[in-house]
Amino acid sequence: MKDLRIGRRGKSYVIQDHSNNRKQLGSKFKYFKDAKLALKKLTLLSYLKKDLDLDKICEDMKKKYLMKRLMLSVNS
């Protein structure tokens, strides 16, 4: 997890690990700013912690996305 980049997939953005055959981390982001913010958080985590569990990070990001989506649907 040394080479993280933001890539475009269709109309959305994703974070890819180019050192691990472009494995996608987390879910898709609608805006580039959101993807950039998530990438900053991941790089900060990688500096603090040398060994990251990619599956756990993906699950955490999915949970946050689902909670955000649920809150938006409740408020509407």
DSSP file (Angstrom, degrees, kcal/mol; ACC not computed):
  #  RESIDUE AA STRUCTURE BP1 BP2  ACC     N-H-->O    O-->H-N    N-H-->O    O-->H-N    TCO  KAPPA ALPHA  PHI   PSI    X-CA   Y-CA   Z-CA
    1    1 A M              0   0    0      0, 0.0     3,-0.2     0, 0.0    45,-0.0   0.000 360.0 360.0 360.0  54.5    0.0    0.0    0.0
    2    2 A K        +     0   0    0      1,-0.2     2,-0.6    15,-0.0    15,-0.0   0.683 360.0  52.4-104.3 -23.4    2.7    2.4   -1.0
    3    3 A D        +     0   0    0      2,-0.0    15,-2.6     0, 0.0    16,-0.5  -0.714  66.2 169.1-121.0  80.4    1.2    3.8   -4.3
    4    4 A L  E     +A   17   0A   0     -2,-0.6     2,-0.3    13,-0.2    13,-0.2  -0.781   7.8 170.6 -94.7 133.1   -2.3    5.0   -3.7
    5    5 A R  E     -A   16   0A   0     11,-2.6    11,-3.3    -2,-0.4     2,-0.5  -0.959  34.6-117.5-139.0 156.5   -3.9    7.0   -6.5
    6    6 A I  E     -A   15   0A   0     -2,-0.3     2,-0.3     9,-0.2     9,-0.2  -0.844  37.1-176.7 -94.8 126.9   -7.3    8.4   -7.3
    7    7 A G  E     -A   14   0A   0      7,-3.1     7,-2.7    -2,-0.5     2,-0.5  -0.815  23.4-119.2-121.0 162.7   -8.8    7.0  -10.5
    8    8 A R  E     -A   13   0A   0     -2,-0.3     2,-0.5     5,-0.2     5,-0.2  -0.877  22.4-177.3-106.2 132.4  -11.9    7.7  -12.4
    9    9 A R  E >   -A   12   0A   0      3,-2.9     3,-2.2    -2,-0.5     2,-0.4  -0.930  65.1 -54.8-126.9 105.8  -14.5    5.0  -13.0
   10   10 A G  T 3  S-     0   0    0     -2,-0.5    -2,-0.0     1,-0.3     0, 0.0  -0.498 120.6 -19.9  64.6-121.4  -17.4    6.2  -15.2
   11   11 A K  T 3  S+     0   0    0     -2,-0.4    -1,-0.3    -3,-0.1     2,-0.2   0.306 128.8  69.7-100.5   7.4  -18.8    9.3  -13.5
   12   12 A S  E <  S-A    9   0A   0     -3,-2.2    -3,-2.9    19,-0.0     2,-0.3  -0.714  73.0-124.2-122.4 172.6  -17.3    8.5  -10.1
   13   13 A Y  E     -AB   8  29A   0     16,-3.1    16,-3.0    -5,-0.2     2,-0.3  -0.899  22.2-174.0-119.2 146.3  -13.8    8.4   -8.4
   14   14 A V  E     -A    7   0A   0     -7,-2.7    -7,-3.1    -2,-0.3     2,-0.5  -0.934  26.1-120.7-134.9 158.3  -12.1    5.5   -6.6
   15   15 A I  E     -AB   6  25A   0     10,-0.7    10,-3.0    12,-0.3     2,-0.4  -0.896  34.3-169.1-100.1 126.3   -8.9    5.1   -4.6
   16   16 A Q  E     -AB   5  24A   0    -11,-3.3   -11,-2.6    -2,-0.5     2,-0.9  -0.913  23.5-138.3-120.4 144.2   -6.7    2.4   -6.1
   17   17 A D  E > > -AB   4  23A   0      6,-2.4     3,-1.3    -2,-0.4     6,-1.2  -0.851  18.9-174.9 -98.2  99.3   -3.5    0.7   -4.8
   18   18 A H  G > 5S+     0   0    0    -15,-2.6     3,-0.7    -2,-0.9    -1,-0.2   0.716  81.2  60.9 -71.5 -20.7   -1.2    0.6   -7.8
   19   19 A S  G 3 5S+     0   0    0    -16,-0.5    -1,-0.3     1,-0.2   -15,-0.1   0.605 105.7  49.9 -79.3  -9.5    1.4   -1.4   -6.0
   20   20 A N  G X 5S-     0   0    0     -3,-1.3     3,-0.7   -17,-0.2    -1,-0.2  -0.335 133.7 -81.3-123.1  49.0   -1.2   -4.1   -5.5
   21   21 A N  T < 5S-     0   0    0     -3,-0.7    -3,-0.2     1,-0.2    -2,-0.1   0.864  84.0 -62.3  56.2  42.5   -2.5   -4.5   -9.1
   22   22 A R  T 3 <S-     0   0    0     -5,-1.0    -1,-0.2     1,-0.2     2,-0.2   0.825  76.5-178.3  56.0  39.3   -4.8   -1.5   -8.8
   23   23 A K  E <   -B   17   0A   0     -6,-1.2    -6,-2.4    -3,-0.7     2,-0.3  -0.508  27.3-120.7 -68.5 132.1   -7.0   -3.0   -6.1
   24   24 A Q  E     -B   16   0A   0     -2,-0.2     2,-0.5    -8,-0.2    -8,-0.2  -0.575  21.0-151.2 -78.5 134.5   -9.8   -0.7   -5.2
   25   25 A L  E     -B   15   0A   0    -10,-3.0   -10,-0.7    -2,-0.3    30,-0.1  -0.919  56.9 -25.7-105.9 126.3  -10.0    0.6   -1.6
   26   26 A G  E    S-     0   0A   0     -2,-0.5     2,-0.1    28,-0.2    32,-0.1  -0.262  95.4 -45.1  74.4-159.6  -13.4    1.4   -0.2
   27   27 A S  E     -     0   0A   0      1,-0.1   -12,-0.3    31,-0.1     2,-0.1  -0.396  67.4 -77.0-103.4-179.1  -16.4    2.5   -2.2
   28   28 A K  E     -     0   0A   0     -2,-0.1     2,-0.4   -14,-0.1   -14,-0.2  -0.432  37.9-144.4 -78.7 153.8  -16.8    5.0   -5.0
   29   29 A F  E     -B   13   0A   0    -16,-3.0   -16,-3.1     1,-0.1     6,-0.0  -0.956   7.1-150.7-119.8 138.9  -17.0    8.7   -4.5
   30   30 A K  S    S+     0   0    0     -2,-0.4     2,-0.3   -18,-0.2    -1,-0.1   0.865  82.8  44.2 -75.0 -36.1  -19.2   11.1   -6.4
   31   31 A Y  S  > S-     0   0    0      1,-0.1     4,-1.6   -18,-0.1     3,-0.2  -0.841  74.4-133.3-115.8 148.6  -16.8   14.0   -6.1
   32   32 A F  H  > S+     0   0    0     -2,-0.3     4,-2.5     1,-0.2     5,-0.2   0.856 106.7  59.3 -64.1 -36.5  -13.1   14.3   -6.5
   33   33 A K  H  > S+     0   0    0      1,-0.2     4,-2.2     2,-0.2    -1,-0.2   0.885 104.4  50.2 -62.0 -39.1  -12.8   16.3   -3.3
   34   34 A D  H  > S+     0   0    0      2,-0.2     4,-2.2     1,-0.2    -1,-0.2   0.907 111.7  47.7 -65.9 -41.0  -14.3   13.5   -1.3
   35   35 A A  H  X S+     0   0    0     -4,-1.6     4,-2.3     1,-0.2    -2,-0.2   0.893 111.2  51.1 -65.9 -39.4  -11.9   11.0   -2.8
   36   36 A K  H  X S+     0   0    0     -4,-2.5     4,-2.0     2,-0.2    -2,-0.2   0.891 109.8  49.8 -65.6 -39.6   -9.0   13.3   -2.1
   37   37 A L  H  X S+     0   0    0     -4,-2.2     4,-2.0     2,-0.2    -2,-0.2   0.912 111.8  48.0 -64.9 -43.3  -10.0   13.7    1.6
   38   38 A A  H  X S+     0   0    0     -4,-2.2     4,-2.3     1,-0.2    -2,-0.2   0.881 109.8  53.2 -64.7 -37.8  -10.3    9.9    2.0
   39   39 A L  H  X S+     0   0    0     -4,-2.3     4,-2.5     2,-0.2    -1,-0.2   0.892 107.4  51.4 -64.4 -39.4   -6.9    9.4    0.4
   40   40 A K  H  X S+     0   0    0     -4,-2.0     4,-2.2     2,-0.2    -2,-0.2   0.911 110.0  49.5 -63.2 -41.5   -5.4   11.9    2.8
   41   41 A K  H  X S+     0   0    0     -4,-2.0     4,-2.2     1,-0.2    -2,-0.2   0.905 111.3  49.2 -64.0 -40.5   -6.9   10.0    5.7
   42   42 A L  H  X S+     0   0    0     -4,-2.3     4,-2.3     2,-0.2    -2,-0.2   0.903 111.2  48.5 -66.4 -40.7   -5.6    6.7    4.4
   43   43 A T  H  X S+     0   0    0     -4,-2.5     4,-1.7     2,-0.2    -1,-0.2   0.885 110.3  52.0 -67.9 -35.8   -2.1    8.1    3.9
   44   44 A L  H  X S+     0   0    0     -4,-2.2     4,-1.9     1,-0.2    -2,-0.2   0.919 110.7  48.5 -63.2 -42.7   -2.2    9.5    7.4
   45   45 A L  H  X S+     0   0    0     -4,-2.2     4,-2.8     1,-0.2    -2,-0.2   0.887 108.3  54.1 -63.0 -38.4   -3.2    6.1    8.7
   46   46 A S  H  < S+     0   0    0     -4,-2.3    -1,-0.2     1,-0.2    -2,-0.2   0.840 108.7  48.8 -68.7 -30.8   -0.4    4.4    6.8
   47   47 A Y  H  < S+     0   0    0     -4,-1.7    -1,-0.2     1,-0.2    -2,-0.2   0.874 116.0  43.1 -72.6 -36.2    2.2    6.7    8.3
   48   48 A L  H  < S+     0   0    0     -4,-1.9     2,-0.5     1,-0.2    -2,-0.2   0.856 125.3  32.2 -75.5 -34.5    0.8    6.0   11.8
   49   49 A K     <  -     0   0    0     -4,-2.8    -1,-0.2    -5,-0.2     3,-0.1  -0.986  65.0-161.4-128.5 122.6    0.4    2.3   11.3
   50   50 A K  S    S+     0   0    0     -2,-0.5     2,-0.7     1,-0.2    -1,-0.1   0.904  81.5  50.5 -74.2 -40.9    2.8    0.4    9.0
   51   51 A D  S    S-     0   0    0      2,-0.0     2,-0.4     0, 0.0    -1,-0.2  -0.873  72.4-173.9-104.2 112.4    0.6   -2.7    8.5
   52   52 A L        -     0   0    0     -2,-0.7     2,-0.9    -3,-0.1     3,-0.1  -0.850  24.6-133.9-106.1 139.5   -2.9   -1.9    7.4
   53   53 A D     >  -     0   0    0     -2,-0.4     4,-1.9     1,-0.2     3,-0.2  -0.811  17.8-165.6 -89.5 104.5   -5.7   -4.4    7.1
   54   54 A L  H  > S+     0   0    0     -2,-0.9     4,-2.3     1,-0.2   -28,-0.2   0.852  84.8  55.1 -63.7 -35.9   -7.2   -3.5    3.7
   55   55 A D  H  > S+     0   0    0      1,-0.2     4,-2.2     2,-0.2    -1,-0.2   0.895 107.9  49.2 -65.2 -39.4  -10.4   -5.5    4.2
   56   56 A K  H  > S+     0   0    0     -3,-0.2     4,-2.5     2,-0.2    -1,-0.2   0.901 110.6  50.3 -66.5 -40.7  -11.1   -3.8    7.5
   57   57 A I  H  X S+     0   0    0     -4,-1.9     4,-2.4     2,-0.2    -2,-0.2   0.914 110.2  50.3 -63.0 -43.0  -10.6   -0.4    6.0
   58   58 A C  H  X S+     0   0    0     -4,-2.3     4,-2.1     1,-0.2    -2,-0.2   0.912 111.3  48.5 -62.1 -42.4  -13.0   -1.3    3.1
   59   59 A E  H  X S+     0   0    0     -4,-2.2     4,-2.3     2,-0.2    -2,-0.2   0.907 111.2  50.2 -64.7 -41.6  -15.6   -2.5    5.6
   60   60 A D  H  X S+     0   0    0     -4,-2.5     4,-2.3     1,-0.2    -2,-0.2   0.908 111.1  48.5 -63.3 -42.0  -15.3    0.7    7.7
   61   61 A M  H  X S+     0   0    0     -4,-2.4     4,-2.2     1,-0.2    -1,-0.2   0.878 110.8  51.1 -67.1 -36.7  -15.7    2.9    4.6
   62   62 A K  H  X S+     0   0    0     -4,-2.1     4,-2.6     2,-0.2    -2,-0.2   0.908 109.7  50.3 -65.4 -41.2  -18.7    0.9    3.5
   63   63 A K  H  X S+     0   0    0     -4,-2.3     4,-2.5     2,-0.2    -2,-0.2   0.926 111.2  47.9 -62.8 -44.7  -20.3    1.3    6.9
   64   64 A K  H  X S+     0   0    0     -4,-2.3     4,-2.2     1,-0.2    -1,-0.2   0.896 112.5  49.6 -63.2 -40.0  -19.8    5.1    6.9
   65   65 A Y  H  X S+     0   0    0     -4,-2.2     4,-2.4     2,-0.2    -2,-0.2   0.920 112.1  47.3 -65.2 -43.8  -21.2    5.3    3.4
   66   66 A L  H  X S+     0   0    0     -4,-2.6     4,-2.4     2,-0.2    -2,-0.2   0.889 112.0  49.8 -66.6 -38.8  -24.3    3.3    4.3
   67   67 A M  H  X S+     0   0    0     -4,-2.5     4,-2.5     2,-0.2    -1,-0.2   0.910 111.7  48.6 -65.4 -41.4  -24.9    5.3    7.5
   68   68 A K  H  X S+     0   0    0     -4,-2.2     4,-1.9     2,-0.2    -2,-0.2   0.913 112.9  48.0 -63.3 -42.7  -24.5    8.6    5.6
   69   69 A R  H  X S+     0   0    0     -4,-2.4     4,-2.0     2,-0.2    -2,-0.2   0.885 111.4  50.4 -65.6 -39.6  -26.9    7.3    2.9
   70   70 A L  H  X S+     0   0    0     -4,-2.4     4,-1.9     1,-0.2    -2,-0.2   0.914 109.8  50.3 -65.2 -43.0  -29.4    6.2    5.6
   71   71 A M  H  X S+     0   0    0     -4,-2.5     4,-2.0     1,-0.2    -2,-0.2   0.866 110.0  50.7 -64.7 -36.5  -29.3    9.6    7.3
   72   72 A L  H  X S+     0   0    0     -4,-1.9     4,-1.1     1,-0.2    -1,-0.2   0.889 110.7  48.4 -67.9 -38.5  -29.9   11.4    4.0
   73   73 A S  H  < S+     0   0    0     -4,-2.0    -2,-0.2     1,-0.2    -1,-0.2   0.829 111.8  49.8 -72.2 -30.3  -32.9    9.2    3.3
   74   74 A V  H  < S+     0   0    0     -4,-1.9    -2,-0.2     1,-0.2    -1,-0.2   0.886 110.6  49.4 -72.8 -39.5  -34.4    9.7    6.8
   75   75 A N  H  <        0   0    0     -4,-2.0    -1,-0.2     1,-0.2    -2,-0.2   0.727 360.0 360.0 -72.7 -21.9  -34.0   13.5    6.6
   76   76 A S     <        0   0    0     -4,-1.1    -1,-0.2    -5,-0.1    -2,-0.1   0.479 360.0 360.0 -75.0 360.0  -35.7   13.7    3.1
